[in-house]
Amino acid sequence: MNTAAAIKAYKKVGLESIVASADPHKLISMLYAGALLAIADARNGMMHKDIPAKGAAISHAIAIIGEGLHASLDKNAGGELAQSLSALYDYMVMRLVAANLNNDVAALDEVRHLMAGLQDAWDSIRPT
């Protein structure tokens, strides 16, 4: 095993350990952080005209929003708030797709701003 592969395996085990021991609130916070990191990576790829990196990062952000954040909503128990978050997540995905198609940095920045606000709000309600 080469060094790069060993480091990658170590990081994967470390992340899996964190996820396995995290409470549900922490998991959502980690999803927000992961989406923000993917958006930053997409912006970096866009700025450096690295189309494959940009596309992969935007796809990753969309997956986090759709398969993580959106899927975690309980629309029955969450009522109007869950419905609003669902619509906001759908909007974010639409803006990320547009950013990818049009190399639109402003769309990435808009989603980053929305996501950062949600993360701040979520982290401020952390149960003790």
C-alpha positions as CSV (number, residue, x, y, z in Angstrom):
1,M,0.0,0.0,0.0
2,N,1.4,3.4,-0.9
3,T,1.5,6.4,1.4
4,A,-1.4,8.2,-0.3
5,A,-3.6,5.1,0.0
6,A,-2.7,4.6,3.6
7,I,-3.6,8.2,4.4
8,K,-6.9,7.9,2.6
9,A,-7.7,4.7,4.5
10,Y,-6.8,6.3,7.8
11,K,-9.0,9.3,7.1
12,K,-11.9,7.1,6.1
13,V,-11.7,5.1,9.3
14,G,-11.4,8.3,11.3
15,L,-14.5,9.8,9.7
16,E,-16.4,6.5,10.1
17,S,-15.5,6.5,13.8
18,I,-16.7,10.1,14.2
19,V,-20.0,9.4,12.4
20,A,-20.6,6.2,14.4
21,S,-20.3,8.0,17.7
22,A,-22.1,11.2,16.7
23,D,-25.6,12.0,18.0
24,P,-28.3,13.0,15.4
25,H,-27.8,16.7,16.0
26,K,-24.0,16.4,15.3
27,L,-24.7,14.4,12.2
28,I,-26.8,17.1,10.7
29,S,-24.1,19.7,11.6
30,M,-21.6,17.5,9.8
31,L,-23.8,17.3,6.7
32,Y,-23.9,21.1,6.6
33,A,-20.1,21.3,7.0
34,G,-19.6,18.7,4.3
35,A,-21.9,20.6,1.9
36,L,-20.1,23.8,2.6
37,L,-16.7,22.1,1.9
38,A,-18.0,20.7,-1.3
39,I,-19.3,24.1,-2.4
40,A,-15.9,25.6,-1.6
41,D,-14.2,22.9,-3.7
42,A,-16.6,23.5,-6.6
43,R,-15.8,27.2,-6.4
44,N,-12.1,26.5,-6.4
45,G,-12.6,24.1,-9.4
46,M,-14.6,26.8,-11.2
47,M,-12.0,29.5,-10.6
48,H,-9.2,27.2,-11.9
49,K,-11.3,26.0,-14.8
50,D,-11.0,22.4,-13.6
51,I,-14.3,21.2,-15.0
52,P,-14.0,17.6,-13.6
53,A,-13.3,18.8,-10.1
54,K,-16.1,21.4,-10.2
55,G,-18.6,18.8,-11.4
56,A,-17.5,16.2,-8.8
57,A,-17.8,18.8,-6.0
58,I,-21.2,20.1,-7.1
59,S,-22.4,16.5,-7.4
60,H,-21.1,15.8,-3.9
61,A,-22.9,18.9,-2.5
62,I,-26.1,17.9,-4.3
63,A,-25.9,14.4,-2.8
64,I,-25.3,15.7,0.7
65,I,-28.4,18.0,0.4
66,G,-30.6,15.4,-1.3
67,E,-29.5,12.2,0.3
68,G,-28.6,13.6,3.7
69,L,-30.3,16.8,4.7
70,H,-33.5,16.5,2.7
71,A,-33.9,12.8,3.5
72,S,-33.5,13.5,7.2
73,L,-36.6,15.8,7.3
74,D,-39.6,14.4,9.0
75,K,-42.3,16.3,7.2
76,N,-45.1,14.9,9.4
77,A,-43.5,15.8,12.7
78,G,-41.7,18.9,11.5
79,G,-44.8,20.5,10.1
80,E,-44.3,23.9,8.3
81,L,-40.7,24.2,9.2
82,A,-39.8,20.8,7.6
83,Q,-41.9,21.8,4.5
84,S,-40.0,25.1,4.3
85,L,-36.6,23.4,4.7
86,S,-37.6,20.9,2.0
87,A,-38.4,23.7,-0.4
88,L,-35.2,25.5,0.4
89,Y,-33.1,22.3,-0.1
90,D,-34.8,21.9,-3.5
91,Y,-34.0,25.5,-4.4
92,M,-30.4,24.9,-3.4
93,V,-30.1,21.9,-5.6
94,M,-31.6,23.8,-8.5
95,R,-29.1,26.6,-8.0
96,L,-26.2,24.2,-7.8
97,V,-27.3,22.6,-11.1
98,A,-27.5,26.0,-12.7
99,A,-24.0,26.9,-11.2
100,N,-22.6,23.8,-12.8
101,L,-24.2,24.3,-16.2
102,N,-23.3,28.0,-16.4
103,N,-20.1,28.2,-14.4
104,D,-22.0,30.7,-12.2
105,V,-19.9,31.6,-9.1
106,A,-22.7,33.8,-7.8
107,A,-25.1,30.8,-7.7
108,L,-22.4,28.9,-5.7
109,D,-22.0,31.9,-3.3
110,E,-25.8,32.1,-2.9
111,V,-26.0,28.5,-1.9
112,R,-23.0,28.8,0.4
113,H,-24.6,31.8,2.1
114,L,-27.9,30.0,2.6
115,M,-26.1,26.8,3.9
116,A,-23.9,28.7,6.3
117,G,-27.0,30.4,7.7
118,L,-28.7,27.1,8.2
119,Q,-25.6,25.6,9.8
120,D,-25.3,28.6,12.2
121,A,-29.0,28.3,13.2
122,W,-28.7,24.5,13.6
123,D,-25.6,24.8,15.8
124,S,-27.2,27.5,18.0
125,I,-30.0,25.1,19.0
126,R,-27.7,22.3,20.1
127,P,-29.4,20.5,23.0
128,T,-27.4,20.3,26.2
